[in-house]
Amino acid sequence: MKQKFFVSFNSADRSKAHWIAWTLKEAGHEVGVHDWEIPAGGNAPLWMNTKLAWADRLIAVISPDYIPARYSPIEWAAQIWNDPDGTKGAVIPVIVMPTSNIPPLLRDLSRIDLTNCSESEARDRLIKGVDMPAPPQRKPAFAKVAGEAPDSQHAGPADKPTFVQVSVDDGVPRWLKLSAAIAAVAIAVFAAVTFVVGRSSMVNVQADHGGVAVGGNVTGVTITTGGTTNSDNASRAK
């Protein structure tokens, strides 16, 4: 994908910066290099302002001379403010010489290292480094993993989990039916016992003409035969 790059560098690294800009231009990108665009008597700050707004991304040519330069931080800091979370890759540090005192805002950015490599390798690193991430054109090859099978200690659980099978008839489990039946029997027994106990304590029965009187308010037995009353204990109703 074609991109527009602002190339930020110190004059001590001019040859390296020009090589980077030319290589990007050959790859189909557009570049902004002040040496190639500002004529004699031109206004460098106005050009810088225009090109920073025009560029998609900024190439920071990192070297020990670039870091302490007066105008370099103005260029790359302006782009970092436009991409605070780094999702656009607005600033790309390109290392051309080993540099130890890289500023914190640049130190943690993904970088392209062009040190200790041939020109062809440097070109490949630069072109691939500025490309935006994308899935490969072809499916990656499957890499077979060769090795011994895991021992029993790391093979995972050997015992299978135990499941309790619950049989269901007409959509109702058998255990639920059994519980309902037991509850019904218990309720019936409780009702019967309650009835018998209540009956024995509250019943008052009178017998006449040969009957037997039994009740809570009667003591003894009274038998009446032919109008004559024989009392076993001469009891009376109280």
ZIRATA-V117125 format. One record per residue. N is the residue number from 1. BURIAL is # if it has 16 or more other C-alpha atoms within 10 Angstrom, else .. Layout:
BEGIN
[[N | BURIAL] [N | BURIAL]]
END
This chain:
BEGIN
[[1 | .] [2 | .] [3 | #] [4 | #] [5 | #] [6 | #] [7 | #] [8 | #] [9 | #] [10 | #] [11 | .] [12 | .] [13 | #] [14 | .] [15 | .] [16 | #] [17 | #] [18 | #] [19 | .] [20 | #] [21 | #] [22 | .] [23 | #] [24 | #] [25 | #] [26 | .] [27 | .] [28 | .] [29 | .] [30 | #] [31 | #] [32 | #] [33 | #] [34 | #] [35 | .] [36 | .] [37 | .] [38 | .] [39 | .] [40 | .] [41 | .] [42 | .] [43 | .] [44 | .] [45 | .] [46 | .] [47 | .] [48 | #] [49 | .] [50 | .] [51 | #] [52 | #] [53 | .] [54 | .] [55 | #] [56 | #] [57 | #] [58 | #] [59 | #] [60 | #] [61 | #] [62 | #] [63 | #] [64 | #] [65 | #] [66 | #] [67 | #] [68 | .] [69 | .] [70 | .] [71 | .] [72 | #] [73 | .] [74 | .] [75 | #] [76 | #] [77 | .] [78 | #] [79 | #] [80 | #] [81 | .] [82 | .] [83 | .] [84 | .] [85 | .] [86 | .] [87 | .] [88 | .] [89 | #] [90 | #] [91 | #] [92 | #] [93 | #] [94 | #] [95 | #] [96 | #] [97 | #] [98 | .] [99 | .] [100 | .] [101 | .] [102 | #] [103 | .] [104 | .] [105 | .] [106 | #] [107 | .] [108 | .] [109 | .] [110 | .] [111 | #] [112 | #] [113 | #] [114 | #] [115 | .] [116 | .] [117 | .] [118 | .] [119 | .] [120 | .] [121 | .] [122 | #] [123 | #] [124 | .] [125 | .] [126 | #] [127 | .] [128 | .] [129 | #] [130 | #] [131 | .] [132 | .] [133 | .] [134 | .] [135 | .] [136 | .] [137 | .] [138 | .] [139 | .] [140 | .] [141 | .] [142 | .] [143 | .] [144 | .] [145 | .] [146 | .] [147 | .] [148 | .] [149 | .] [150 | .] [151 | .] [152 | .] [153 | .] [154 | .] [155 | .] [156 | .] [157 | .] [158 | .] [159 | .] [160 | .] [161 | .] [162 | .] [163 | .] [164 | .] [165 | .] [166 | .] [167 | .] [168 | .] [169 | .] [170 | .] [171 | .] [172 | .] [173 | .] [174 | .] [175 | .] [176 | .] [177 | .] [178 | .] [179 | .] [180 | .] [181 | .] [182 | .] [183 | .] [184 | .] [185 | .] [186 | .] [187 | .] [188 | .] [189 | .] [190 | .] [191 | .] [192 | .] [193 | .] [194 | .] [195 | .] [196 | .] [197 | .] [198 | .] [199 | .] [200 | .] [201 | .] [202 | .] [203 | .] [204 | .] [205 | .] [206 | .] [207 | .] [208 | .] [209 | .] [210 | .] [211 | .] [212 | .] [213 | #] [214 | #] [215 | #] [216 | .] [217 | .] [218 | #] [219 | .] [220 | .] [221 | #] [222 | #] [223 | #] [224 | .] [225 | .] [226 | .] [227 | .] [228 | .] [229 | .] [230 | .] [231 | .] [232 | .] [233 | .] [234 | .] [235 | .] [236 | .] [237 | .] [238 | .]]
END
